[in-house]
């Protein structure tokens, strides 16, 4: 079955520290992978996406993610977290044939300590 | 350019009542999607419109849910009668076409008591 797992329900980091949010997927077809962020009171915003090519993807707000096919992972990273990064982060997967039916992970809530 | 808007932002109703959620997509976006997140679980796809036609409604949970998009502009999602398990956040998204990024609205939080 197609699924996305995010092992960490909640993470707390200090401002300025590095961040890595984990994402693993199970998907039969070649996946398209996404990371979305939802800040309080806001809609979901696309941080970055992977369709093909370079497995290290750069996104907005200084985020990057690396696609590792052998590990079925698409972890999100940021070298230095800002207080404004506190939000909920969702990993998601789709495919060329079902791009429009995106499957989301359960989300990771990020808290940032000043 | 205005983003995707949803109304109301929060609705509290009693079990058995009817609620209608509205979504206004970004102007010119033919594709409109509904998702929901129930009780902190995964965000799940409900259905997809292309203009006024339902392209895929495989995620609709049951026949208590009715979505419409008359004229291919805004969309409504009606829940009738509402049940406790319908509580959650309902998201709407739009995109200009297949394969493009989906732009999400802020969501409507539905509480059924």
HADDOCK unambig.tbl for C-alpha pairs under 7 A between the chains (distance, minus, plus):
assign (segid A and resid 41 and name CA) (segid B and resid 106 and name CA) 6.41 0.50 0.50
assign (segid A and resid 42 and name CA) (segid B and resid 106 and name CA) 4.77 0.50 0.50
assign (segid A and resid 43 and name CA) (segid B and resid 104 and name CA) 5.39 0.50 0.50
assign (segid A and resid 43 and name CA) (segid B and resid 105 and name CA) 4.72 0.50 0.50
assign (segid A and resid 43 and name CA) (segid B and resid 106 and name CA) 3.62 0.50 0.50
assign (segid A and resid 43 and name CA) (segid B and resid 107 and name CA) 6.44 0.50 0.50
assign (segid A and resid 44 and name CA) (segid B and resid 104 and name CA) 5.32 0.50 0.50
assign (segid A and resid 44 and name CA) (segid B and resid 105 and name CA) 7.00 0.50 0.50
assign (segid A and resid 45 and name CA) (segid B and resid 104 and name CA) 6.88 0.50 0.50
assign (segid A and resid 99 and name CA) (segid B and resid 99 and name CA) 6.20 0.50 0.50
assign (segid A and resid 101 and name CA) (segid B and resid 45 and name CA) 6.41 0.50 0.50
assign (segid A and resid 103 and name CA) (segid B and resid 44 and name CA) 6.81 0.50 0.50
assign (segid A and resid 104 and name CA) (segid B and resid 42 and name CA) 5.97 0.50 0.50
assign (segid A and resid 104 and name CA) (segid B and resid 43 and name CA) 5.67 0.50 0.50
assign (segid A and resid 104 and name CA) (segid B and resid 44 and name CA) 6.89 0.50 0.50
assign (segid A and resid 105 and name CA) (segid B and resid 42 and name CA) 5.68 0.50 0.50
assign (segid A and resid 106 and name CA) (segid B and resid 41 and name CA) 5.65 0.50 0.50
assign (segid A and resid 106 and name CA) (segid B and resid 42 and name CA) 4.36 0.50 0.50
